[in-house]
Amino acid sequence: MPLFGLNTDDLATALDAGHDLVAELSHVCLEFKHAYWAEKQRRHVLDFGDIEQAARTILDQADPDTGTTVGQIYRDAFDEVWWMSTRTPTPCRKPSSAACPPRHQATASWWGT
């Protein structure tokens, strides 16, 4: 069975035909992203996503001597550090410990209330 219901030649033709459209869409999206960021800077505003990205940048910075990231330092210093990362599939350092149960088992007593 051909991929996407097209034979190889038809698929290559379709991809070639869509190239200019996708390139223009990509260009427009990048222009919007830059203009939107410039407007936020002009107004001196940040949204949650900006703050989240800034925090992530800080947490991902590594010590040039040891290679240890700021995020790893905090994960090692505390029993409970929620860290959602594309590199680590678990939400915290000790996913199976009582201090850090799986997300679906989090209870009010776990949160300290």
Backbone torsions as a table, in degrees:
resi	resn	phi	psi	omega
1	MET	NA	127.1	-179.6
2	PRO	-69.5	148.8	177.2
3	LEU	-62.5	131.4	179.4
4	PHE	60.8	20.1	178.2
5	GLY	72.2	11.9	179.0
6	LEU	-119.9	147.1	173.7
7	ASN	-76.3	170.9	-173.7
8	THR	-57.5	-43.6	-178.7
9	ASP	-66.2	-43.5	179.8
10	ASP	-66.6	-37.8	177.8
11	LEU	-64.2	-43.8	178.5
12	ALA	-62.0	-40.4	178.3
13	THR	-63.9	-45.4	-180.0
14	ALA	-63.0	-42.6	179.4
15	LEU	-65.2	-41.8	177.7
16	ASP	-62.9	-41.4	-178.8
17	ALA	-66.2	-33.4	-178.9
18	GLY	-85.9	-8.9	-175.4
19	HIS	-56.8	-50.6	-177.2
20	ASP	-63.6	-38.5	179.2
21	LEU	-64.8	-45.7	179.7
22	VAL	-67.0	-38.4	177.9
23	ALA	-62.9	-42.4	178.6
24	GLU	-66.7	-41.5	177.0
25	LEU	-60.3	-43.9	177.9
26	SER	-60.8	-43.5	179.0
27	HIS	-62.0	-45.1	179.9
28	VAL	-63.8	-42.1	179.3
29	CYS	-62.6	-43.0	178.8
30	LEU	-66.1	-40.4	176.4
31	GLU	-60.6	-44.1	178.9
32	PHE	-62.0	-45.8	-180.0
33	LYS	-56.7	-46.3	-178.9
34	HIS	-68.7	-40.7	179.2
35	ALA	-66.8	-39.8	179.4
36	TYR	-64.4	-43.3	178.2
37	TRP	-64.3	-42.0	178.9
38	ALA	-62.0	-40.2	178.9
39	GLU	-67.4	-39.5	177.4
40	LYS	-64.5	-38.9	177.4
41	GLN	-66.2	-41.1	179.3
42	ARG	-60.7	-39.0	-178.9
43	ARG	-86.8	-5.5	-177.9
44	HIS	58.9	50.2	178.8
45	VAL	-127.2	151.2	173.7
46	LEU	-132.3	144.7	172.1
47	ASP	-103.9	177.5	-176.1
48	PHE	-57.5	-41.0	-179.5
49	GLY	-60.4	-38.1	178.2
50	ASP	-65.4	-43.1	-179.7
51	ILE	-66.1	-41.1	178.9
52	GLU	-62.1	-43.3	179.2
53	GLN	-66.1	-37.9	177.9
54	ALA	-64.9	-42.1	178.4
55	ALA	-63.8	-41.9	179.8
56	ARG	-63.2	-39.6	177.7
57	THR	-61.0	-43.4	179.5
58	ILE	-64.9	-47.0	-177.6
59	LEU	-65.8	-27.5	-179.3
60	ASP	-86.9	-6.6	179.7
61	GLN	-70.1	134.0	-178.5
62	ALA	-105.4	145.7	173.4
63	ASP	-67.5	126.0	-176.9
64	PRO	-63.2	-25.3	-178.9
65	ASP	-82.5	-41.5	-174.7
66	THR	-104.7	-22.6	-176.3
67	GLY	81.2	-1.2	179.7
68	THR	-75.7	132.4	179.4
69	THR	-83.3	159.7	176.6
70	VAL	-59.5	-41.0	178.6
71	GLY	-60.0	-40.6	178.8
72	GLN	-66.3	-37.5	177.9
73	ILE	-60.0	-44.6	179.1
74	TYR	-69.0	-38.5	178.2
75	ARG	-63.2	-35.9	179.6
76	ASP	-76.8	-26.3	-175.2
77	ALA	-82.6	-21.3	-174.6
78	PHE	-127.9	152.1	176.6
79	ASP	-73.3	-33.7	-176.2
80	GLU	-123.1	103.5	173.8
81	VAL	-133.1	113.9	177.5
82	TRP	-79.7	123.5	-175.5
83	TRP	-139.0	99.8	176.2
84	MET	-91.1	120.6	-176.8
85	SER	-138.8	148.9	175.7
86	THR	-72.0	-17.1	-178.9
87	ARG	-89.4	-24.4	-179.9
88	THR	-121.8	125.6	-175.5
89	PRO	-76.4	-13.2	-177.3
90	THR	-102.3	151.4	-175.9
91	PRO	-75.4	-11.2	179.9
92	CYS	-155.3	178.9	-173.3
93	ARG	-66.1	-40.3	-178.0
94	LYS	-120.6	78.3	-172.8
95	PRO	-64.3	-24.2	-176.7
96	SER	-98.3	-0.8	-177.5
97	SER	-79.4	160.7	178.0
98	ALA	-63.6	-29.2	-179.7
99	ALA	-71.9	-18.2	-177.1
100	CYS	-143.1	74.0	179.3
101	PRO	-70.4	166.2	175.1
102	PRO	-57.2	152.0	-174.0
103	ARG	-53.8	-39.9	-175.9
104	HIS	-71.1	-11.3	178.5
105	GLN	-105.0	5.7	179.6
106	ALA	-63.5	132.1	-178.2
107	THR	-123.4	170.1	179.6
108	ALA	-60.7	-38.3	-179.3
109	SER	-67.8	-32.1	177.6
110	TRP	-64.2	-35.7	-178.7
111	TRP	-78.9	0.6	175.6
112	GLY	84.7	20.5	178.8
113	THR	-110.2	NA	NA
